[in-house]
């Protein structure tokens, strides 16, 4: 049974080429041009992934309104927001409303396809290998690292694993610090310090050179980003 992807975009022709590539890959693609059809397809077709345009020309906040509607109906379905250069100030609001990931409208269709595959619940790997250097096992919540003498289990604290998994799941996307505070450190006495300590420990345990990170990068003025090189 093939996965179903719902694309919500008020300008369907702009996403048509991407939709055709998804269909060639074996997915069923549904396109909704407004909130009414988005709600209808959610109820009738139960998609496995939603790709939602964050900005609508006639109402710049409409994408956020549709995001709210989807989250009321389904708390777990992956939602990938399509964002343009003019939408950057809306991105943090989307995270607050529990979007899973962002993808630039200006990405290549190949890159968009890779993003979509990553977040399809049926295709997201339980064990994810990164550059033949790191393996993340979501089933056992464990991480292995490849060293000169072979693979070794890395001991991570539960919160460290959760933050790492979130960054990896949103690879190549800068995650605002505020989003990480809310998701993982809302109960900490000092969320900023708790996040800094967590990132520092992840780098110490996982990076080839913690003082010059290759994977867990700082994006100044925003937050952190996981960079895979595959």
C-alpha positions in Angstrom: 0.0 0.0 0.0 1.6 3.3 -1.1 1.9 6.3 1.1 -0.3 9.3 0.5 1.0 12.9 0.5 -1.3 15.9 0.8 0.1 19.1 -0.7 -1.7 22.3 0.3 -0.8 25.2 -2.0 -3.0 27.9 -3.4 -0.9 28.0 -6.6 -0.9 24.3 -7.5 0.9 24.8 -10.8 4.0 26.0 -8.9 4.2 22.6 -7.2 3.1 20.5 -10.1 6.6 19.3 -11.2 7.3 18.2 -7.6 4.0 16.4 -7.4 4.7 14.5 -10.6 8.1 13.4 -9.3 6.5 12.1 -6.1 4.0 10.1 -8.2 6.9 8.7 -10.3 8.4 7.6 -7.0 5.3 5.6 -6.2 3.4 7.9 -3.9 -0.2 9.0 -4.2 -0.4 12.8 -4.3 -3.4 14.9 -3.5 -3.3 18.7 -4.0 -5.6 21.0 -2.0 -5.8 24.7 -3.0 -7.5 25.9 0.2 -8.5 25.1 3.8 -11.8 23.5 2.8 -10.2 20.9 0.5 -7.4 20.4 3.0 -9.9 19.5 5.7 -11.9 17.3 3.3 -8.8 15.3 2.2 -7.6 14.9 5.8 -11.0 13.3 6.8 -11.4 11.1 3.7 -7.9 10.1 2.6 -5.9 10.2 5.9 -2.5 11.2 4.3 0.8 10.0 5.6 2.5 13.4 5.1 1.3 17.0 4.6 3.3 19.5 2.7 1.9 22.9 3.5 2.7 26.3 1.9 3.3 28.7 4.8 2.4 31.9 2.9 -0.8 32.6 0.9 -0.8 35.8 -1.3 -4.3 36.8 -0.2 -3.7 36.0 3.5 -0.1 35.6 4.7 -1.2 33.9 7.9 -3.4 31.3 6.1 -0.8 28.6 6.2 -0.7 28.9 10.0 -4.5 28.7 10.2 -4.4 25.5 8.2 -1.6 24.1 10.4 -3.8 24.7 13.4 -6.7 22.8 11.8 -4.5 19.9 10.9 -3.0 19.7 14.4 -6.5 19.6 16.0 -7.3 16.6 13.9 -4.0 14.8 14.0 -1.2 15.3 16.5 1.2 12.9 14.9 1.1 13.3 11.1 4.4 14.8 9.8 3.9 18.3 8.5 6.5 20.0 6.2 6.2 23.7 5.7 7.2 25.2 2.3 8.7 28.6 3.0 9.9 31.5 0.9 12.3 34.3 1.6 9.4 36.5 2.7 8.1 33.9 5.2 11.1 33.8 7.6 9.3 35.7 10.4 6.5 33.1 10.2 8.8 30.1 10.7 9.1 30.3 14.5 5.3 30.6 14.7 4.9 27.4 12.7 7.3 25.6 15.1 5.1 26.8 18.0 2.1 25.2 16.3 4.0 21.9 16.0 5.2 21.8 12.4 7.9 19.2 11.9 10.2 20.7 9.3 10.7 23.4 6.8 11.8 23.3 3.2 12.6 26.2 1.0 10.4 26.7 -2.1 13.6 27.3 -4.0 15.2 23.9 -3.3 15.7 21.5 -6.1 13.0 18.9 -6.6 15.6 16.2 -5.7 16.3 17.9 -2.4 12.5 18.3 -1.7 12.0 14.6 -2.5 14.7 13.7 0.1 13.0 15.8 2.7 9.6 14.3 2.0 11.0 10.7 2.2 12.7 11.5 5.5 9.4 12.4 7.2 7.1 9.7 5.8 6.2 7.6 8.7 6.4 4.4 6.7 9.8 5.3 5.3 11.6 6.9 8.2 14.3 4.4 9.1 14.4 3.0 12.6 18.2 2.8 12.2 19.6 5.8 10.4 23.2 5.8 9.2 25.0 9.2 8.7 28.1 9.3 6.5 29.2 5.8 7.6 30.3 7.6 10.8 27.2 7.6 13.1 24.2 5.3 13.5 21.1 6.4 15.3 18.8 3.5 16.4 15.4 5.0 17.3 14.0 1.7 18.4 16.6 1.2 21.2 17.3 5.0 21.5 21.0 4.4 21.1 23.8 5.8 19.0 27.0 4.2 17.6 30.0 6.0 16.3 32.6 4.7 13.9 36.2 5.1 15.1 39.6 3.9 13.8 39.1 0.7 15.7 35.5 0.1 14.7 32.0 0.9 15.9 31.4 1.8 19.5 28.2 2.5 21.5 28.0 6.1 22.6 26.3 6.7 26.0 23.8 9.6 25.7 21.5 10.9 28.3 17.7 10.6 27.4 17.5 14.3 26.7 20.6 14.3 24.6 19.2 11.6 22.4 15.9 13.4 22.0 17.7 16.6 20.9 20.0 14.8 18.6 17.1 12.8 17.0 15.2 16.1 16.5 18.1 17.8 14.9 18.9 14.8 12.6 15.2 14.6 11.6 15.4 18.2 10.5 18.8 17.9 8.9 20.1 21.0 7.1 17.4 23.1 8.7 18.4 25.8 11.3 16.3 25.2 14.4 15.6 28.3 16.6 16.8 28.1 20.1 13.4 29.0 21.3 11.9 25.9 19.6 14.4 23.7 21.4 13.7 25.4 24.7 10.0 24.7 24.4 10.3 21.1 23.2 13.0 19.9 25.5 13.8 22.3 28.3 10.6 24.0 29.3 10.9 22.7 32.8 14.5 23.6 33.3 15.4 26.4 35.7 17.6 27.9 33.0 16.6 26.6 29.6 19.4 28.5 27.8 22.1 27.0 30.0 20.5 23.5 29.8 20.5 23.7 26.0 24.1 24.9 25.8 25.2 22.1 28.1 23.3 19.5 26.0 24.8 20.7 22.7 28.3 20.8 24.3 27.9 17.2 25.5 26.6 16.0 22.1 29.6 17.5 20.4 32.0 16.1 22.9 30.6 12.6 22.5 29.9 12.6 18.8 32.0 15.1 16.8 35.4 14.1 15.4 36.7 17.4 16.6 34.3 19.0 19.2 36.1 22.4 19.0 35.4 22.5 15.2 32.0 20.8 14.8 31.2 19.1 11.5 27.7 17.9 12.2 26.1 19.9 15.0 26.5 23.5 13.8 25.7 26.8 15.4 23.7 29.2 13.3 24.3 32.6 14.8 21.2 34.5 15.6 19.0 31.5 15.1 20.0 28.3 16.8 21.5 24.9 15.8 21.5 22.8 12.7 22.5 19.2 11.9 24.5 18.9 8.7 24.8 15.5 7.1 27.1 15.1 4.1 25.7 12.1 2.4 
